[in-house]
Amino acid sequence: MGGGSLKKAKKTLKSYVSWFEIPAVNFQQAVDFYNNIYDIEMETNFDGQYAMAYFPAGKGVGGAIVAGPGSTPSDTGPLLYLNGGDNLEKILSKIETAGGRIIMPKTHISEEAGYFAIFIDSEGNKLALHSKK
């Protein structure tokens, strides 16, 4: 009956990431690493067996450094892309002096997509940076 479609419109999410956690064994070393490369001061919270340091986030996706049972750094598994800002070279240039290691230098994706780089943080986690420049 009628010419209308019975299909419901698909609802898409605004973002597929709502929160992230970067595991650490040496909590303070990890906090110092990210404070250094981003020029930030993370707020920390210690709750019994767990410690968390929060990335400052006004809007958008938030995250934390986490230490405690089950928080095991790894260079395998999903790859988290962190915001590289206006030019990821600014953050990338601080990785090695902060105790990390660059495993893929700044690499051009395309004019529309920008650039990325991959690094190992001070705890042994493999992460990436992305920016338009």
ABEGO torsion letter per residue (X at the ends): XEABBABBBBBBBABABABBBBBBABAAAAAAAAAAAAGBBBBBBBBEABBBBBBBBABEBBBBBBBEBGBBBBABEBBBBBBAEABAAAAAAAAAAAGBBBABBBBBABAAAEBBBBBBBAAGBBBBBBBAX
